[in-house]
């Protein structure tokens, strides 16, 4: 919806074909009406940006600017703001690695990457919940326990797939899963958690199944 038609990209994490005017057009014509329809059915709506994060992110990079642009537009939309509390915002989809502005590993990198985006959303008057993603395809949140974002209405958006957090079809001790989840997502003891993606389809006997990487 938000890419220039007939422009080849390298996948969902390639935003080179992103078209700002198409995004604005279809936010009004498709995304917001879709949200309003879902709300009319007594359901909540979580919005996230088009595509997925590139594998390597860095504070101040082009993708951070892209997220600022997208959420600036969305959080100014009167229908989105009027439905705050029913509509919430998931800042990004599946960051893998985030480095600081100098390209170094840093415990503050996740906070520094998403805080400026949160500030834009709040300055535009959106008061609903903001869901903050972690790294490792949304499975690593330890740094937020030390350096949380600064906001008064947020939680963390986490993903759960087979073989994550020490659980699989062959290893499914629930206590082990809980312990590993709390180790990787320690903020679960202090802030709300939204599991925004989950899958657990069983393996086909003798054939197995493919993961999201085609393995």
C-alpha positions in Angstrom: 0.0 0.0 0.0 2.8 2.5 0.8 5.3 1.5 -1.8 5.6 2.9 -5.4 3.9 0.3 -7.7 6.0 -2.0 -9.8 9.3 -1.0 -8.1 11.4 -4.0 -7.1 12.7 -4.2 -3.6 14.9 -6.6 -1.7 12.2 -7.6 0.7 10.1 -6.2 3.5 13.1 -4.5 5.2 13.9 -2.5 2.1 12.1 0.9 2.3 13.6 2.3 -0.9 10.2 2.2 -2.7 8.4 3.9 0.2 6.1 6.7 -1.1 5.1 9.3 1.5 2.1 10.5 -0.5 0.8 6.9 -1.0 1.2 6.3 2.7 -0.8 9.4 3.6 -3.5 8.5 1.0 -4.0 4.9 2.2 -3.8 5.9 5.8 -6.9 7.9 5.2 -8.6 5.5 2.7 -7.7 2.1 4.0 -5.8 1.9 7.4 -8.0 4.2 9.5 -11.3 3.0 8.0 -10.1 -0.6 8.7 -9.3 0.4 12.3 -12.7 2.0 12.7 -14.4 -1.2 11.4 -12.5 -3.4 13.8 -13.4 -1.0 16.7 -17.0 -1.3 15.7 -16.7 -5.0 16.3 -15.6 -4.4 19.9 -11.9 -5.2 19.3 -8.7 -3.3 20.0 -6.3 -2.2 17.3 -2.5 -2.2 17.3 -0.9 -0.2 14.5 2.7 -0.8 13.4 4.7 0.6 10.5 4.8 -0.9 7.0 7.6 -3.5 6.6 10.1 -4.9 9.0 13.4 -3.5 10.4 16.6 -3.9 8.5 19.0 -6.3 10.3 21.4 -3.6 11.5 20.1 -0.4 13.0 22.0 2.5 14.4 20.9 5.5 16.4 20.4 8.4 14.0 20.2 6.2 10.9 17.8 6.5 7.9 15.4 3.9 9.3 15.0 5.9 12.6 14.1 8.9 10.4 11.6 6.7 8.5 9.9 5.7 11.7 9.8 9.3 12.9 8.1 10.3 9.6 5.5 7.5 9.7 4.6 8.0 13.3 4.5 11.8 13.0 1.8 11.4 10.3 -0.2 8.7 12.2 -0.1 10.4 15.5 -1.4 13.6 14.0 -4.4 11.9 12.5 -7.6 13.0 14.4 -9.3 9.6 14.2 -6.3 7.9 15.6 -6.1 10.4 18.4 -9.8 10.3 19.2 -9.6 6.5 19.6 -6.5 6.5 21.9 -7.1 3.8 24.5 -8.6 1.5 21.8 -5.9 2.1 19.2 -2.3 1.6 20.3 1.0 1.9 18.6 3.8 -0.7 18.1 6.8 1.4 17.2 8.6 -1.1 14.9 8.6 -4.7 13.7 11.4 -7.1 14.7 14.6 -5.1 15.3 17.6 -7.5 15.3 20.6 -5.4 16.3 20.7 -1.8 17.4 24.0 0.1 17.8 24.6 3.5 19.2 25.3 6.6 17.1 29.0 5.6 16.8 28.2 2.1 15.6 29.1 0.4 18.9 27.2 -2.0 21.1 25.6 -0.1 24.0 23.1 -0.8 26.7 21.4 2.6 26.0 21.1 2.0 22.2 17.5 0.6 22.2 16.3 3.5 24.5 18.1 6.1 22.4 16.7 4.7 19.2 13.0 4.7 20.2 12.8 7.6 22.7 12.8 10.3 19.9 10.0 8.6 18.1 8.0 8.4 21.3 8.6 12.1 21.9 7.2 12.9 18.5 4.0 10.8 19.1 3.4 12.4 22.5 4.1 16.0 21.2 1.4 15.4 18.6 -1.1 14.7 21.3 -1.6 10.9 21.0 -2.3 9.6 24.5 -2.8 5.9 23.9 -0.5 3.0 24.7 2.8 2.8 23.0 4.3 -0.7 22.6 8.1 -0.7 22.5 10.0 -3.5 20.7 13.2 -5.2 21.7 16.0 -6.6 19.7 16.6 -10.2 18.6 13.4 -10.2 16.6 11.6 -8.9 19.7 13.0 -11.4 22.2 15.7 -9.4 24.0 14.8 -6.7 26.5 17.5 -6.8 29.2 18.8 -3.3 28.4 15.4 -1.7 29.0 15.5 -3.0 32.6 18.5 -0.7 33.2 17.7 2.1 30.7 13.9 2.2 30.1 12.2 4.7 27.8 10.7 7.8 29.4 6.9 7.7 29.0 3.8 7.5 31.1 1.7 5.0 29.1 3.7 2.3 27.5 4.6 -1.4 27.6 6.7 -3.8 25.5 5.8 -5.7 22.4 7.3 -9.2 22.4 7.3 -12.1 19.9 7.1 -15.8 20.8 8.0 -18.6 18.3 8.9 -22.3 18.6 12.4 -23.0 20.1 12.5 -19.5 21.6 12.8 -19.1 25.4 14.0 -22.7 25.6 10.7 -24.2 24.5 10.0 -26.4 21.5 7.9 -29.4 20.4 10.4 -31.6 22.1 11.1 -29.4 25.1 8.0 -27.9 26.6 8.5 -27.6 30.4 6.4 -24.5 31.2 8.5 -23.5 34.2 11.7 -23.5 32.0 9.8 -21.3 29.5 8.7 -18.9 32.2 12.2 -18.6 33.6 13.8 -18.0 30.2 11.2 -15.5 29.2 11.8 -13.5 32.4 15.5 -13.7 31.8 15.2 -12.3 28.3 12.3 -10.0 29.0 12.9 -8.9 32.6 10.6 -5.9 32.1 7.7 -8.4 32.4 7.8 -7.9 36.1 7.4 -4.1 35.9 5.5 -3.2 32.7 2.6 -4.5 30.6 3.6 -7.0 27.9 1.9 -7.4 24.5 2.7 -10.6 22.7 2.2 -9.1 19.2 3.3 -12.2 17.2 3.0 -15.9 18.2 2.9 -19.1 16.3 2.9 -22.7 17.4 1.8 -24.9 14.6 2.6 -28.6 15.1 5.2 -30.4 13.0 3.8 -32.7 10.3 4.9 -36.2 11.2 7.9 -37.2 9.0 8.0 -33.9 7.2 8.6 -31.3 9.9 7.8 -27.6 9.1 9.4 -24.5 7.8 10.2 -21.4 9.9 10.0 -17.8 8.7 13.5 -18.1 7.1 12.5 -21.0 5.0 14.6 -23.4 7.1 
